[in-house]
Amino acid sequence: MGDLIWILVSTVLVNNFTLAYFLGLCPFMGVSGRVETALRMGMANIFVLVLTSICAWALNTFLLPHAPYLQLISFIVVIASLVQIVEMVIKKVSPVLFKQLGIYLPLITTNCAILGLAIFQTNKEYDFFQGLFFAIGAGLGLTLALVLMASIREDAERAQVPKIAQGMALVLIIAGSLSMAFMGFAGLGSAS
Amino acid sequence: MRETTAKQDLFRGIWKENPVLIQMLGLCPALAVTNSVENALAMGVATFFVLCGSSLFVSLLKRFIPGEVRISTYIMIIATFVTVADMGLEASVPVVHKKLGAFIALIVVNCMILGRQEAFASKRPVGRALLDAVGSGAGFMIALLMMGGVREILGMGSFLNIPLFGDNYEPWVVMILPPGGFLTLGFWLLGMNWWTERKKHKQKELAAEESGERRAA
């Protein structure tokens, strides 16, 4: 159990997907303008990450021992169809939630965090529960980074920024400082 | 779509529409694996290969790919080439392959590659698609090297593992750690913005001077 908690904490803080591995940068740059949208995007991400982790585990256990060279192709196909199915189910079951998630759901397909999770999970040889906690941690970490970024950017909007620093340059430098702050968590534990 | 010349197709991606520095696509590899020139070079070459291969195939097969499933088809083609690149790197330079780790596989979700297929290769003849891929791939590689160069020189005091500053140099370790990636790209963009602003300013001054001269005459 302690092992699982450690996986969770280390993926949220120490090995944060966005700030330490640069995964999921597109939404991080794109939808981090408002705290509310950032939160929704984060939730959608957690949901898809958990489903992906389960699928990756199933593929790793049942298909890939027989055909290792299919790893990448099978992962990407499964993720793409998974997102499509989830989208259809949510649309049918809860139109309200579907409306809230809006375009974020399809956008997630091309989010490298999702494929990254499947590959990292495979490389680290996690079992089912470890994978599950890894996925939840990754999702929470993404959400945390998104929300932090969004709240800083909301404030930065009211500040007087020199003309040459406006736009992406400022966002990247803020992200760099955030990432540096998160490096402080590196002392939390020695196991990775 | 606007008609372009072959020369434009080739050179556009290198600087004017540089995938990383101008379009902000493919940021994940551009930040993650550029902590040394060697890694940046390997990543650049792998992406170049995948981009050229998939552009060639997408352009060749564009008549047979149904519109409804085109994105999935492109991704399958890209994933095939990435698998080839992954295995090729593992066989030829195992040390670098190990350092890049999962990020080779993540070339599949590099939006720059998918973007070129959707925007260009799927609509143009084979030769043009290949020229465009070569241009964009080279632009991507240049951006990676710009990042990798700065980060390795400052973070390790070396270039391509050759020490530059002697023993007294205290390396800025932060540059080869994740924050260095964000900061380096941020400062490159700052520099480029400053340059464009200056150029604009100068042109304005020049125009004002000219009109002033004309009035005096």
Chai-1 contact restraints between the chains, C-beta under 6 A:
chainA,res_idxA,chainB,res_idxB,connection_type,confidence,min_distance_angstrom,max_distance_angstrom,comment,restraint_id
A,A20,B,P178,contact,1.0,0.0,6.0,A-B,restraint_1
A,F22,B,C28,contact,1.0,0.0,6.0,A-B,restraint_2
A,F22,B,L31,contact,1.0,0.0,6.0,A-B,restraint_3
A,F22,B,A32,contact,1.0,0.0,6.0,A-B,restraint_4
A,L25,B,L27,contact,1.0,0.0,6.0,A-B,restraint_5
A,L25,B,C28,contact,1.0,0.0,6.0,A-B,restraint_6
A,L72,B,A79,contact,1.0,0.0,6.0,A-B,restraint_7
A,L72,B,T83,contact,1.0,0.0,6.0,A-B,restraint_8
A,L72,B,A105,contact,1.0,0.0,6.0,A-B,restraint_9
A,I73,B,A79,contact,1.0,0.0,6.0,A-B,restraint_10
A,I76,B,I75,contact,1.0,0.0,6.0,A-B,restraint_11
A,I76,B,A79,contact,1.0,0.0,6.0,A-B,restraint_12
A,I76,B,V108,contact,1.0,0.0,6.0,A-B,restraint_13
A,T110,B,V109,contact,1.0,0.0,6.0,A-B,restraint_14
A,C112,B,C28,contact,1.0,0.0,6.0,A-B,restraint_15
A,C112,B,L106,contact,1.0,0.0,6.0,A-B,restraint_16
A,C112,B,V109,contact,1.0,0.0,6.0,A-B,restraint_17
A,L115,B,V109,contact,1.0,0.0,6.0,A-B,restraint_18
A,G116,B,L106,contact,1.0,0.0,6.0,A-B,restraint_19
A,I119,B,A102,contact,1.0,0.0,6.0,A-B,restraint_20
A,I119,B,A105,contact,1.0,0.0,6.0,A-B,restraint_21
A,F120,B,A102,contact,1.0,0.0,6.0,A-B,restraint_22
A,I164,B,N193,contact,1.0,0.0,6.0,A-B,restraint_23
A,I164,B,W194,contact,1.0,0.0,6.0,A-B,restraint_24
A,I164,B,E197,contact,1.0,0.0,6.0,A-B,restraint_25
A,M168,B,M24,contact,1.0,0.0,6.0,A-B,restraint_26
A,M168,B,L189,contact,1.0,0.0,6.0,A-B,restraint_27
A,A169,B,G186,contact,1.0,0.0,6.0,A-B,restraint_28
A,A169,B,L189,contact,1.0,0.0,6.0,A-B,restraint_29
A,A169,B,L190,contact,1.0,0.0,6.0,A-B,restraint_30
A,L172,B,F182,contact,1.0,0.0,6.0,A-B,restraint_31
A,L172,B,L185,contact,1.0,0.0,6.0,A-B,restraint_32
A,L172,B,G186,contact,1.0,0.0,6.0,A-B,restraint_33
A,I173,B,G186,contact,1.0,0.0,6.0,A-B,restraint_34
A,A175,B,F182,contact,1.0,0.0,6.0,A-B,restraint_35
A,G176,B,P179,contact,1.0,0.0,6.0,A-B,restraint_36
A,G176,B,F182,contact,1.0,0.0,6.0,A-B,restraint_37
A,G176,B,L183,contact,1.0,0.0,6.0,A-B,restraint_38
A,G176,B,G186,contact,1.0,0.0,6.0,A-B,restraint_39
A,S179,B,P178,contact,1.0,0.0,6.0,A-B,restraint_40
A,S179,B,P179,contact,1.0,0.0,6.0,A-B,restraint_41
A,S179,B,F182,contact,1.0,0.0,6.0,A-B,restraint_42
A,M180,B,P179,contact,1.0,0.0,6.0,A-B,restraint_43
